[in-house]
Amino acid sequence: MEATLSDSFIRVNNNVLINFSKVDYLDVKNHKIIMLNGTIISVSVRRWKKVKEHYIQMRTSI
């Protein structure tokens, strides 16, 4: 199912897929994502680099 989702979705840890269009900002110091609704999601250390790159790519394409 994950493969059928658009590029705006990315896995941030083993249990969570997020839609980057709903991200408010990244907390780089603590490896967390703050969503527009205030939800805080932890990003696994091994996925952090990919998540950060994806975030930058999504923000520059707007």
C-alpha positions, 0 to 999 in steps of 0.5 A, a space after each residue: 500500500 505504501 508504494 501506491 501513495 503519492 510522493 508527499 507521504 514518507 515513513 518516519 519510523 517503523 510505525 508511522 507514515 506522514 503526509 508532508 503537506 500536513 507538516 508545520 516544521 522539523 525540530 532538528 535538534 530533537 529529531 521530531 516533526 511537528 504537524 499542523 495540528 500540533 501532533 509531535 512525531 518522533 523520527 527514527 535516527 536511521 530515517 532522519 537524513 532521508 526525512 530531512 532531505 524530503 522536507 527540504 525538497 517538498 518546501 523548495 517545490 512549493 
